C-alpha cells in the first residue's frame, strides 16, 4: 500500500521478495529434504494458502486496503479466480521443488554409489 511506501521503499520490497531465490537454490543443492507423501504435502500447502488468503481478506476488512493493489480493480468472481489460480501455482511450485530435490539427491546418491563401487573393485 502507498501508506507503507514511506517505510518500505518499492526497491526494498522487490529485493526482499526476489533475492531469496538464489538462497533457495543453494539450500536445495546443499541440504536433502525429506518430503511427506505428496497428498500430505499438498494438503499442507493448500492449508497455508487458504490461511494466507483469509489473512489478506481480513486485512482488507479491517483497513479497507488490499495488500495486493490489483485486487482493488477486479470483481468478486475475478478475486475468487485469482486466489484459486495462485493456490494452483503454489501447489505446482511445491511439486517442482519436490521433483528437483529428488532429482538432485538421487543423482548425487547414484554418483556416490558409483564411487563406492569403484573403490571396492
Phi and psi in degrees as GROMACS dihedral restraints (atoms count N, CA, C in turn):
[ dihedral_restraints ]
;  ai    aj    ak    al  type     phi  dphi    fc
    3     4     5     6     1   -56.8    20    10
    4     5     6     7     1   -32.0    20    10
    6     7     8     9     1   -57.0    20    10
    7     8     9    10     1   -37.5    20    10
    9    10    11    12     1   -87.6    20    10
   10    11    12    13     1    -7.8    20    10
   12    13    14    15     1   -60.9    20    10
   13    14    15    16     1   -24.9    20    10
   15    16    17    18     1   -71.9    20    10
   16    17    18    19     1   -26.0    20    10
   18    19    20    21     1   -99.7    20    10
   19    20    21    22     1   -41.3    20    10
   21    22    23    24     1  -121.2    20    10
   22    23    24    25     1   103.6    20    10
   24    25    26    27     1   -64.7    20    10
   25    26    27    28     1   150.5    20    10
   27    28    29    30     1   -56.0    20    10
   28    29    30    31     1   -37.8    20    10
   30    31    32    33     1   -66.7    20    10
   31    32    33    34     1   -35.5    20    10
   33    34    35    36     1   -70.1    20    10
   34    35    36    37     1   -42.7    20    10
   36    37    38    39     1   -60.3    20    10
   37    38    39    40     1   -44.6    20    10
   39    40    41    42     1   -62.0    20    10
   40    41    42    43     1   -45.0    20    10
   42    43    44    45     1   -61.8    20    10
   43    44    45    46     1   -41.2    20    10
   45    46    47    48     1   -66.1    20    10
   46    47    48    49     1   -28.0    20    10
   48    49    50    51     1   -92.9    20    10
   49    50    51    52     1   -18.5    20    10
   51    52    53    54     1  -109.7    20    10
   52    53    54    55     1   -23.8    20    10
   54    55    56    57     1   -73.9    20    10
   55    56    57    58     1    -8.5    20    10
   57    58    59    60     1   -72.4    20    10
   58    59    60    61     1   -24.1    20    10
   60    61    62    63     1   -57.3    20    10
   61    62    63    64     1   -49.3    20    10
   63    64    65    66     1   -59.8    20    10
   64    65    66    67     1   -36.8    20    10
   66    67    68    69     1   -69.2    20    10
   67    68    69    70     1   -35.4    20    10
   69    70    71    72     1   -64.3    20    10
   70    71    72    73     1   -43.1    20    10
   72    73    74    75     1   -65.2    20    10
   73    74    75    76     1   -39.8    20    10
   75    76    77    78     1   -63.6    20    10
   76    77    78    79     1   -45.2    20    10
   78    79    80    81     1   -62.5    20    10
   79    80    81    82     1   -40.1    20    10
   81    82    83    84     1   -61.8    20    10
   82    83    84    85     1   -35.0    20    10
   84    85    86    87     1   -79.4    20    10
   85    86    87    88     1   -27.0    20    10
   87    88    89    90     1  -102.3    20    10
   88    89    90    91     1   -13.8    20    10
   90    91    92    93     1  -132.6    20    10
   91    92    93    94     1   122.6    20    10
   93    94    95    96     1   -82.6    20    10
   94    95    96    97     1   128.7    20    10
   96    97    98    99     1  -107.2    20    10
   97    98    99   100     1   133.8    20    10
   99   100   101   102     1   -87.8    20    10
  100   101   102   103     1   111.0    20    10
  102   103   104   105     1   -84.9    20    10
  103   104   105   106     1   148.0    20    10
  105   106   107   108     1   -73.2    20    10
  106   107   108   109     1  -179.2    20    10
  108   109   110   111     1   -58.2    20    10
  109   110   111   112     1   153.4    20    10
  111   112   113   114     1   -58.6    20    10
  112   113   114   115     1   -41.1    20    10
  114   115   116   117     1   -65.2    20    10
  115   116   117   118     1   -40.8    20    10
  117   118   119   120     1   -66.7    20    10
  118   119   120   121     1   -41.7    20    10
  120   121   122   123     1   -62.7    20    10
  121   122   123   124     1   -46.3    20    10
  123   124   125   126     1   -66.8    20    10
  124   125   126   127     1   -34.8    20    10
  126   127   128   129     1   -63.9    20    10
  127   128   129   130     1   -40.8    20    10
  129   130   131   132     1   -65.7    20    10
  130   131   132   133     1   -42.3    20    10
  132   133   134   135     1   -64.0    20    10
  133   134   135   136     1   -42.9    20    10
  135   136   137   138     1   -64.5    20    10
  136   137   138   139     1   -39.7    20    10
  138   139   140   141     1   -61.8    20    10
  139   140   141   142     1   -45.7    20    10
  141   142   143   144     1   -61.0    20    10
  142   143   144   145     1   -44.3    20    10
  144   145   146   147     1   -61.0    20    10
  145   146   147   148     1   -46.0    20    10
  147   148   149   150     1   -63.4    20    10
  148   149   150   151     1   -41.5    20    10
  150   151   152   153     1   -60.8    20    10
  151   152   153   154     1   -41.6    20    10
  153   154   155   156     1   -66.9    20    10
  154   155   156   157     1   -41.2    20    10
  156   157   158   159     1   -62.5    20    10
  157   158   159   160     1   -43.2    20    10
  159   160   161   162     1   -61.9    20    10
  160   161   162   163     1   -38.4    20    10
  162   163   164   165     1   -64.5    20    10
  163   164   165   166     1   -42.9    20    10
  165   166   167   168     1   -59.3    20    10
  166   167   168   169     1   -44.8    20    10
  168   169   170   171     1   -66.4    20    10
  169   170   171   172     1   -37.4    20    10
  171   172   173   174     1   -64.5    20    10
  172   173   174   175     1   -43.5    20    10
  174   175   176   177     1   -59.9    20    10
  175   176   177   178     1   -42.3    20    10
  177   178   179   180     1   -65.3    20    10
  178   179   180   181     1   -40.1    20    10
  180   181   182   183     1   -61.7    20    10
  181   182   183   184     1   -41.3    20    10
  183   184   185   186     1   -78.7    20    10
  184   185   186   187     1   -42.5    20    10
  186   187   188   189     1  -101.3    20    10
  187   188   189   190     1   -21.5    20    10
  189   190   191   192     1    80.0    20    10
  190   191   192   193     1     6.9    20    10
  192   193   194   195     1  -119.1    20    10
  193   194   195   196     1   131.1    20    10
  195   196   197   198     1   -80.2    20    10
  196   197   198   199     1   134.9    20    10
  198   199   200   201     1   -62.9    20    10
  199   200   201   202     1   -36.6    20    10
  201   202   203   204     1  -106.4    20    10
  202   203   204   205     1   108.5    20    10
  204   205   206   207     1   -56.0    20    10
  205   206   207   208     1   -26.0    20    10
  207   208   209   210     1   -59.5    20    10
  208   209   210   211     1   -27.9    20    10
  210   211   212   213     1   -67.4    20    10
  211   212   213   214     1   -19.0    20    10
  213   214   215   216     1   -73.6    20    10
  214   215   216   217     1   -21.2    20    10
  216   217   218   219     1  -104.8    20    10
  217   218   219   220     1    -2.6    20    10
  219   220   221   222     1  -116.5    20    10
  220   221   222   223     1   154.4    20    10
  222   223   224   225     1   -76.2    20    10
  223   224   225   226     1   174.5    20    10
  225   226   227   228     1   -59.9    20    10
  226   227   228   229     1   -41.5    20    10
  228   229   230   231     1   -64.9    20    10
  229   230   231   232     1   -40.3    20    10
  231   232   233   234     1   -66.8    20    10
  232   233   234   235     1   -34.3    20    10
  234   235   236   237     1   -62.7    20    10
  235   236   237   238     1   -44.2    20    10
  237   238   239   240     1   -61.4    20    10
  238   239   240   241     1   -45.0    20    10
  240   241   242   243     1   -62.6    20    10
  241   242   243   244     1   -41.4    20    10
  243   244   245   246     1   -60.4    20    10
  244   245   246   247     1   -48.7    20    10
  246   247   248   249     1   -64.2    20    10
  247   248   249   250     1   -37.9    20    10
  249   250   251   252     1   -65.2    20    10
  250   251   252   253     1   -46.1    20    10
  252   253   254   255     1   -63.5    20    10
  253   254   255   256     1   -42.8    20    10
  255   256   257   258     1   -62.7    20    10
  256   257   258   259     1   -40.5    20    10
  258   259   260   261     1   -63.4    20    10
  259   260   261   262     1   -41.0    20    10
  261   262   263   264     1   -63.3    20    10
  262   263   264   265     1   -43.4    20    10
  264   265   266   267     1   -62.3    20    10
  265   266   267   268     1   -42.2    20    10
  267   268   269   270     1   -61.7    20    10
  268   269   270   271     1   -40.1    20    10
  270   271   272   273     1   -65.1    20    10
  271   272   273   274     1   -38.2    20    10
  273   274   275   276     1   -64.0    20    10
  274   275   276   277     1   -43.4    20    10
  276   277   278   279     1   -59.5    20    10
  277   278   279   280     1   -40.1    20    10
  279   280   281   282     1   -60.6    20    10
  280   281   282   283     1   -46.6    20    10
  282   283   284   285     1   -67.5    20    10
  283   284   285   286     1   -36.5    20    10
  285   286   287   288     1   -62.8    20    10
  286   287   288   289     1   -43.1    20    10
  288   289   290   291     1   -61.2    20    10
  289   290   291   292     1   -42.4    20    10
  291   292   293   294     1   -63.5    20    10
  292   293   294   295     1   -44.3    20    10
  294   295   296   297     1   -66.2    20    10
  295   296   297   298     1   -45.2    20    10
  297   298   299   300     1   -62.0    20    10
  298   299   300   301     1   -43.4    20    10
  300   301   302   303     1   -60.0    20    10
  301   302   303   304     1   -44.9    20    10
  303   304   305   306     1   -63.9    20    10
  304   305   306   307     1   -42.8    20    10
  306   307   308   309     1   -64.7    20    10
  307   308   309   310     1   -48.7    20    10
  309   310   311   312     1   -62.1    20    10
  310   311   312   313     1   -47.0    20    10
  312   313   314   315     1   -81.5    20    10
  313   314   315   316     1   -29.7    20    10
  315   316   317   318     1   -69.2    20    10
  316   317   318   319     1   -38.9    20    10
  318   319   320   321     1   -62.9    20    10
  319   320   321   322     1   -44.4    20    10
  321   322   323   324     1   -62.7    20    10
  322   323   324   325     1   -42.4    20    10
  324   325   326   327     1   -62.6    20    10
  325   326   327   328     1   -41.3    20    10
  327   328   329   330     1   -62.4    20    10
  328   329   330   331     1   -40.3    20    10
  330   331   332   333     1   -65.3    20    10
  331   332   333   334     1   -41.8    20    10
  333   334   335   336     1   -66.5    20    10
  334   335   336   337     1   -40.1    20    10
  336   337   338   339     1   -62.8    20    10
  337   338   339   340     1   -38.2    20    10
  339   340   341   342     1   -65.0    20    10
  340   341   342   343     1   -40.5    20    10
  342   343   344   345     1   -63.6    20    10
  343   344   345   346     1   -43.7    20    10
  345   346   347   348     1   -60.6    20    10
  346   347   348   349     1   -40.3    20    10
  348   349   350   351     1   -63.7    20    10
  349   350   351   352     1   -41.0    20    10
  351   352   353   354     1   -68.5    20    10
  352   353   354   355     1   -32.8    20    10
  354   355   356   357     1   -66.9    20    10
  355   356   357   358     1   -39.0    20    10
  357   358   359   360     1   -67.1    20    10
  358   359   360   361     1   -40.0    20    10
